[in-house]
Every structure is written in structure tokens, then in C-alpha cells.
Amino acid sequence: MDVRLSGGEIGPVMRSSLEKSVRAMLEFQLSGEVRWRRRPARSGVTPFYETVLEDFAASSRQDLSVGSTRLAVGEARQFLRFLDRSGKPLGDLAVDDVRGYLIDVRPRHTSGMGNPVWAIRRFLRFTNSQGLTGVDAEGLLGKVGPRRVRVLPCFTMDETTRILAAIDTSAPHGKRDYAMVALALSTGLRGVDIVELRRDAIDWHRDEIRLVQRKTSEALTLPLSAPAGNAIADWLLNGRPESTAPEVFVRLKAPFVRLTGPTGALLMARWLDKAGVIHRAGDGKTFHALRRTTGTRLVESGAQLELTAQILGHSRIDSSRRYIALADASLRECCLPLDSWACTREGLR
């Protein structure tokens, strides 16, 4: 398969799929069963580098969240692949090699180089402390230009109403999708947290949801609204197949395990057209836009940024400020009417 890949007969996605299939077949041959789980593709680095990455991940988990650790390790893996392609051993690393890597990956990071610079700086501090490298790249990695943040749109009230109305709740998959959308709109939870939501995280007596966020590893307690609670109850009682999986939302085809893959994207693709909501690639009308919609409505309702950040589970208030730009109605109220602006200008003269 590697020969076919290098010859252009197949692409990297097909090569990865074939490898995962072979791994599953080998597992069945050796153990007589196949466990349903996500199977990562090949690491692309040597066994020695894989050990270094495992140690780096263990070190990073001491002060980083799961998501940040995954980001740092992923970028470090790309860096080690670059060194392999360049024929440069890690022990002979120089500042010019680090600069070469940043130049190489720059075209792929159109929104800014903050993440790769942060990850490589952290990785080199780790390898230096372990005696694997002796390079001082702090001057090169000390400062990076600010990230260009693109403010993506949220859904209007009319659009969310049409999306909910378009979902066919007479079928199990509709009950599940409706519950997920209603939960996202009422709580602002990220899609990954909804997918991983466990049944024991819902306190039906207090109408609360208690969970640990996947991205930040921070505990979060949110009120469970009546519409979202009723939708979840309808799914659990009338749509969810019999399953021992602890998650609320599971597959509807065997094996009945937790959802995996691009769940949110598939869900939105299923119902946006039926709702008459125009959607184009890159326009931001994704499942995550439901979270942006919740944040925007909180700001428009007059909620303080501190409260908005608390509800959305932001560790920094600055993360919630972007929703001010989406609150069109509130921004209009802050603007002077044209005639008032003209009078003010005339008075200044």
C-alpha cells in the first residue's frame, strides 16, 4: 500500500482505511473478536520518536487539558516527521531546523502561527530538559504575530425555529437529532460534550447537567431547560436502542455504542436543506454555530460577559467577547441615529 501511495495509485485516506481494516482483521485472527473503537492511523514516526511523544504527552497532562495536550503532541509529531524527511536527527537539532519547519508549515496555518509556535516551544523545552536536544530557540519562538480571528455567523431565531421544525421526531434518528440540537441551543454545549454526555450526568430531580468539558477539563453545571429535557426524555424512552453504553446518544445501527466521527456535520447536513436554511462551504453554519447562537442570545438579552463565560464554560472572559460582534441588535442600539450624529457633528463645529 505504501508503494501504491508513493506511485499515486491511492491517496492517504484510502491507505489509512486499508491499514485500519488490516489491523481489525489481525485482531480478530489473534483474539477471535474485534472491539469497536476508533483506530488511529499510523503515527508516521520511528518507534524512538513515538516513545518521546508518549513521554511528552505524559508531561503535558500535568498542566494542560486533554485538548491542549492533543494539540501539542500533534504538532510535535509533525515536527518530528519534518526532521525525518530532512534527514536531521533530533540530537543534532539547530535553530535553522526549527525555522525551516515553521516556514514549511506556514501555508497550512492561514489564521496564524500561534498554535505551532506554542507547541514547538513547549516540545523543545521538554526535549532539552530530557537531554535529547540542546538547542536554544527561545528567541525564535518567543513572540508570534496575533492570530487573525474570523467571526463566524450564528443562526437567526427564524432559522433555529425552522431547523427544529424540520426534524422528523417520529423516527428514532429524528428524536436523537432533535434532542441534540435542542440541548445545544439551550445550554451552548460543544458538540463533543454533547456526544460524550453520560446518562448519569443528568440530574432529573434538580433539572441540571453536570459534566467535565472535554476541551478544558473544567467541571461545568448547567440548568436543563424543559424543552431540552423533554426532548432527551423522548429519545431515551422512545428512540434509544437497548444499549449498555453510558452515553445518552448512541448509534442506531449495531453496535449500539457512542457516536463517533463527524456527528455534528452529518446531523446538520441532514436537516439544514429540509429547513430551507441556505448553507455553503465555509459559511460557518455548522453544529458549532448552535453554540455561537446561544452565546449571542445571551449577550443580546443583556447578560454580563462574566455570566456568558460561565454558562459557556469559557476559562477566559475574552473568549466570550466575540459574541458581542454577532449581537447585531444590541450593536444597533449603541449606534447614534444618522440625524443625531449629524447634529452632534454640527455642534462640535
Secondary structure, 3 states (H helix, E strand, C coil): CHHHHHCCCCCHHHHHHHHHHHHHHHHHHHHCCCCCCCCCCCCCCCHHHHHHHHHHHHHHCCCCCHHHHHHHHHHHHHHHHHHHHHCCCHHHCCHHHHHHHHHHHHHHCCCCCHHHHHHHHHHHHHHHHCCCCCCCCHHHHCCCCCCCCCCCCCCCHHHHHHHHHHCCCCCHHHHHHHHHHHHHHHHCCCHHHHHCCEHHHEECCCCEEEEECCCCCCEEEEECCHHHHHHHHHHHHHCCCCCCCCECCECCCCCCCECCCCHHHHHHHHHHHHHCCCCCCCCCCCCHHHHHHHHHHHHHCCCCHHHHHHHHCCCCHHHHCHHHHHCHHHHHHHCCCHHHHHHHHHHHC
